[in-house]
């Protein structure tokens, strides 16, 4: 039980067993989502209610851990870390149902993919925070896919711009908070890389670089969609000519 709650448990290293467990876990969940996509389309209300329940339970597990170990503070628990904010947005979206919010959730949620590929400060899989991490980031990754099955959600270039603007506001607020209380939101203080850059350069590199990254992702998605649509149309035309 001590290891399950141990605040000094060794962190995940890239390529170690815990990292592999996380990667296998998200692969299984993605496989299940695509396998049961017809059922997701048939029961959208039940599925979205399930998403809401998972999001709320994840937030409770995360907060409970920090409360149990006595680290329930803004600087230690970091309740406004970007993926945790995305979880709050998923909960809010269940009630407000705004199309632009799905766009922000998707683009901000790209950081969840990065967390699986390059884990920084992540607890082991058999740990309360590890379970919380896996629930949170898996939810963020599958949410846009489920929305796509339910209502045809597609990430847009306009959505990328909306996400970039809202992210710039978020990053600015987090930087001000870091300077005020010594927290480490978005790893602006204790950085995983680019440690030689001064603070203003690092800040603006994050702000504009990530915004541009959102737009590039949107363009790639639309290029892929257009490619497959053109290929499908070409195949259909070819079949029509064969029948004639």
C-alpha positions in Angstrom: 0.0 0.0 0.0 2.9 2.3 0.7 4.2 2.0 -2.8 0.7 2.8 -4.2 0.8 6.1 -2.4 4.5 6.8 -2.1 5.2 10.4 -3.1 8.9 9.4 -3.7 8.2 6.5 -6.0 10.7 6.4 -9.0 9.4 8.2 -12.0 8.8 6.6 -15.4 11.8 6.5 -17.8 11.4 6.4 -21.5 11.3 2.8 -22.7 11.1 1.2 -19.3 8.4 -1.3 -18.3 6.0 1.3 -16.9 6.3 3.3 -20.1 5.6 0.2 -22.2 2.6 -0.6 -20.0 1.1 2.8 -20.6 1.7 2.5 -24.4 0.1 -1.0 -24.5 -2.8 0.3 -22.3 -3.7 3.2 -24.6 -3.3 1.0 -27.7 -5.9 -1.5 -26.2 -8.3 1.4 -25.4 -8.0 2.8 -28.9 -8.6 -0.7 -30.4 -11.7 -1.0 -28.2 -13.1 2.4 -29.3 -12.7 1.6 -33.0 -14.1 -1.9 -32.5 -17.2 -0.7 -30.8 -17.7 2.5 -33.0 -21.1 1.3 -34.1 -22.3 0.9 -30.6 -20.9 4.4 -29.8 -23.0 5.8 -32.7 -26.1 4.0 -31.5 -25.9 5.1 -27.9 -24.4 8.6 -27.9 -26.1 9.9 -24.7 -25.0 6.9 -22.7 -21.5 7.1 -24.1 -21.2 10.8 -23.3 -22.5 10.2 -19.8 -19.8 7.5 -19.4 -17.2 10.1 -20.5 -18.5 12.6 -17.9 -18.4 10.0 -15.1 -14.8 9.0 -16.0 -13.7 12.6 -16.1 -15.2 13.4 -12.7 -13.8 10.2 -11.2 -10.4 11.0 -12.6 -10.4 14.5 -11.0 -11.5 13.0 -7.7 -8.7 10.4 -7.8 -6.1 13.0 -8.5 -7.3 15.4 -5.8 -7.7 12.6 -3.3 -4.1 11.5 -3.7 -2.7 15.0 -3.0 -5.0 15.3 -0.1 -4.0 12.0 1.4 -0.2 12.7 1.1 -0.6 16.2 2.3 0.4 18.0 -0.9 -3.0 19.5 -1.8 -1.5 22.9 -2.8 -1.5 24.9 -6.0 2.3 24.5 -6.4 2.3 20.7 -5.7 -1.0 19.4 -7.1 -1.0 21.8 -10.1 -4.7 21.6 -10.7 -4.4 24.0 -13.7 -1.9 21.8 -15.7 -3.1 21.9 -19.3 -4.3 18.3 -19.5 -6.2 18.8 -16.3 -7.8 21.9 -17.7 -8.8 19.8 -20.8 -10.5 17.4 -18.4 -12.5 20.3 -16.9 -13.4 21.4 -20.5 -14.7 17.9 -21.3 -16.9 18.1 -18.2 -18.1 21.5 -19.1 -18.8 20.5 -22.7 -21.2 17.8 -21.5 -23.5 20.6 -20.4 -22.8 23.5 -22.8 -22.3 21.6 -26.1 -20.3 24.3 -28.0 -18.7 23.1 -31.3 -15.7 25.4 -30.7 -15.0 23.8 -27.4 -14.6 20.4 -29.1 -11.9 22.0 -31.3 -10.0 23.4 -28.3 -10.3 20.1 -26.5 -8.8 18.3 -29.5 -5.9 20.7 -30.1 -5.0 21.2 -26.4 -5.3 17.4 -26.0 -2.4 16.9 -28.4 -0.2 17.3 -25.3 -1.7 14.0 -24.0 -0.1 12.2 -27.0 3.2 13.8 -26.1 2.9 12.6 -22.5 2.6 9.0 -23.6 5.5 9.3 -26.1 7.8 11.4 -23.8 6.7 11.0 -20.2 8.0 13.7 -17.9 7.5 13.5 -14.2 5.1 10.6 -14.5 4.5 8.1 -11.7 4.6 4.3 -12.2 1.6 2.4 -13.6 1.0 0.7 -10.2 0.6 4.0 -8.3 -2.4 6.1 -7.5 -1.0 9.0 -9.6 -0.1 6.6 -12.4 -3.7 5.4 -12.6 -4.8 9.0 -12.5 -2.4 9.9 -15.3 -3.5 7.0 -17.5 -7.2 7.8 -17.0 -6.7 11.4 -17.8 -4.6 11.2 -20.9 -6.5 8.2 -22.3 -9.7 10.1 -21.9 -8.3 13.2 -23.6 -7.1 11.1 -26.6 -10.3 9.1 -27.2 -12.7 12.0 -26.6 -12.4 13.6 -30.0 -12.5 10.2 -31.7 -15.8 9.4 -29.9 -17.1 12.9 -30.8 -16.3 12.1 -34.4 -18.3 8.9 -34.3 -21.2 10.6 -32.6 -21.5 14.0 -34.4 -18.9 13.9 -37.2 -16.5 16.1 -35.4 -13.5 17.0 -37.6 -10.6 19.2 -36.4 -10.6 22.4 -38.4 -8.1 25.2 -39.3 -10.5 27.7 -37.7 -10.5 25.5 -34.6 -6.7 25.4 -34.6 -6.7 29.2 -34.6 -9.2 29.3 -31.7 -7.1 26.8 -29.8 -3.9 28.9 -30.5 -5.5 32.1 -29.2 -7.0 30.5 -26.1 -3.7 28.7 -25.4 -1.8 32.0 -25.6 -4.2 33.4 -22.9 -3.7 30.2 -20.8 0.1 30.3 -21.1 0.2 33.9 -20.2 -1.9 33.3 -17.1 0.2 30.3 -16.1 3.4 32.3 -16.5 2.1 35.1 -14.3 1.0 32.5 -11.7 4.5 30.8 -11.8 6.2 34.1 -11.2 3.8 34.9 -8.4 3.8 31.6 -6.4 6.8 29.6 -7.8 4.7 26.9 -9.4 5.8 25.0 -12.6 2.8 25.2 -14.9 3.7 24.2 -18.4 7.3 23.4 -17.2 8.4 27.0 -17.6 10.5 26.8 -14.4 11.8 23.2 -14.3 12.1 22.5 -18.0 12.6 19.1 -19.6 14.6 20.7 -22.4 15.8 24.0 -23.8 17.2 25.0 -20.4 19.7 27.4 -21.9 17.0 29.8 -23.2 16.1 32.8 -21.2 12.6 33.1 -19.8 11.1 35.5 -22.4 12.5 33.6 -25.4 11.2 30.3 -23.9 7.8 31.8 -23.2 7.3 33.2 -26.7 8.8 30.1 -28.4 6.1 28.1 -26.6 3.3 30.5 -27.4 3.9 30.9 -31.1 5.5 27.5 -31.7 2.6 25.6 -30.3 0.1 27.9 -32.0 1.8 27.2 -35.4 1.9 23.5 -34.4 -1.9 23.5 -34.0 -2.3 25.0 -37.5 0.2 22.5 -39.0 -1.7 19.6 -37.4 -5.0 21.0 -38.9 -3.5 21.2 -42.4 -2.1 17.7 -42.2 -5.5 16.3 -41.1 -7.2 18.1 -44.0 -4.7 16.9 -46.5 -5.2 13.3 -45.3 -9.0 13.7 -45.4 -8.9 15.2 -48.9 -6.5 12.5 -50.1 -8.8 9.6 -49.0 -11.9 11.4 -50.3 -10.3 11.9 -53.7 -9.2 8.2 -53.7 -12.7 7.1 -52.8 -14.2 9.2 -55.5 -11.7 7.9 -58.0 -12.6 4.3 -57.1 -16.3 5.0 -57.4 -15.9 6.7 -60.8 -13.8 3.7 -61.9 -16.6 1.3 -60.9 -19.2 3.4 -62.8 -17.1 3.3 -66.0 -16.6 -0.4 -65.6 -20.4 -1.0 -65.3 -21.1 1.2 -68.3 
